[in-house]
Amino acid sequence: MAQNTRDIRRRIKSVKNTQQITKAMKMVAAAKLRRAQERVEQARPYAGKMEEVIGSIASGSGSANHPMLVKRPVKKTGYVVLTTDRGLAGSFNAQIIRTVLNEVRGKSHNEYALFIVGRKGRDFFQRRGYPIVGETTGLSDSPTFADIKSIANDVVKLFQDGVYDEVILVYNQFINAITQVPVTRKLLPLEDVGGKQETVQPGVHTSKYEYEPSAEAVLDNLLPKYAETLIFSALLESKASEFGAKMTSMGAATDNASKMIGTLTLVLNRARQAAITTQIMEIVGGAEAQNQ
Amino acid sequence: MRKMPIEIVTPERKVYENEANLIIARGGDGDIGIMAGHSPVVTTLKISALRVKTDGGDHTIAVSGGFLEVKPDKVTVLAESAELPEEIDVDRASRAKERAERRVKDSKSGDIDARRAELALSRALNRLEVAKIKTGR
């Protein structure tokens, strides 16, 4: 521990600066997390309502063989991957990327394609030459529906055109501020919408609603929107998760900095005391030499 | 007069909630007026102004792309976007209108961009129209 005290002081100062930054980032993330959570809540009635209406149409009118509801043999899969633009969020992006890699392992490049949201994911997959067909970066912290509409549109359209036979959404599900779980969710074909197709006898539900212009037209309009809504709500959850992860990791960083400052202060004090002791010894030694 | 609750929700938030006497909407098959006790119906909505008559006066809401669901006890509007007159950013809407007009002119009719531009134009016009109602009142 023969470090000189000036160097140690300098290190303490630099760690303190870093700590201030991580502390500020933690607080910002906490504030944003609260807002993101509110937005998740606000988006819920829309998705819920839509599911209800689709469920009642699909179960009632016998149009359950709409192209977006039908399962096809899977030749090509599209993955919609939600990552972040910025790092410093713990293992957030690493988790997502690992999940995707597990999914596509063993598949050749023409069996799947990636739609990436977020700079981090894009950089990773681009650098390694994965087939990226769509990307959206630079989303705001409170994304609007319009922000992801283009990518959602593309995905839905490519599925309808038969380019992809299934579309899977990969994102971090928000459990709470410290837990986020990467999930894969089948977006298209829309299976078990409403969840009650089988239990309802045909004909019973038909009289429930009238449709204008027609049940098929309403369904035609509604299903793509529903898929877009699913992507949007996943995005909102992913944002909430991002801030949760950021808050946790920045909190940990702040704690680590405190610990480091503690250790360094101890080392500093030891070095200082050692220096003082040496000085006293020198003085005492000098005085004694003169007395003789 | 019997009233019915109406609710307008978008993916982002709940825009409007009230007790209505009469709702007038532009559906996929033309205008439709709904009063309490209407039979259950689901209709697509055109980009249009939705009018709601209540005891507290008439309200107009700009909706673009969505659905109207009538249940025996409730009316729900699911719209991609919906705005009350006072929420509309008139400057933004007029800019959007000019942009869309330019695009409509530039692109060939029939291709997807032209279709998109036309939709954008009708959204902008709808917003401007609804925003005018506020100032006229």
Contacts between the chains, C-beta under 8 A, distances in Angstrom:
chain1	res1	chain2	res2	distance
A	39	B	12	7.3
A	42	B	12	6.6
A	42	B	13	4.7
A	42	B	14	6.8
A	43	B	11	5.5
A	43	B	12	6.6
A	45	B	9	5.1
A	45	B	14	6.4
A	46	B	9	4.7
A	46	B	10	6.4
A	46	B	11	5.0
A	46	B	78	6.2
A	47	B	11	7.6
A	49	B	9	6.6
A	49	B	69	7.3
A	49	B	76	5.8
A	49	B	78	5.7
A	50	B	78	6.0
A	53	B	42	6.0
A	53	B	67	6.9
A	53	B	69	5.7
A	53	B	78	7.6
A	57	B	42	7.1
A	144	B	12	6.3
A	145	B	10	7.1
A	145	B	11	4.5
A	145	B	12	6.0
A	145	B	80	6.5
A	145	B	81	7.2
A	146	B	81	7.8
A	208	B	40	6.0
A	209	B	40	4.8
A	209	B	41	6.1
A	209	B	42	5.0
A	209	B	69	7.9
A	210	B	39	6.4
A	210	B	40	6.8
A	210	B	41	4.4
A	210	B	42	7.5
A	211	B	41	7.1
A	211	B	42	5.4
A	211	B	43	7.2
A	212	B	27	5.1
A	212	B	28	5.4
A	212	B	29	4.6
A	212	B	32	7.2
A	212	B	41	6.4
A	212	B	42	7.4
A	212	B	43	3.8
A	212	B	44	7.2
A	213	B	28	4.4
A	213	B	29	4.9
A	213	B	43	7.8
A	213	B	44	7.2
A	217	B	28	6.4
A	217	B	44	6.7
A	218	B	28	7.8
A	218	B	42	5.5
A	218	B	43	7.2
A	218	B	44	5.9
A	218	B	67	7.1
A	221	B	44	5.2
A	221	B	67	7.4
A	222	B	67	6.6
A	225	B	65	7.7
A	225	B	80	7.1
A	229	B	11	5.7
A	232	B	11	5.2
A	233	B	11	7.6
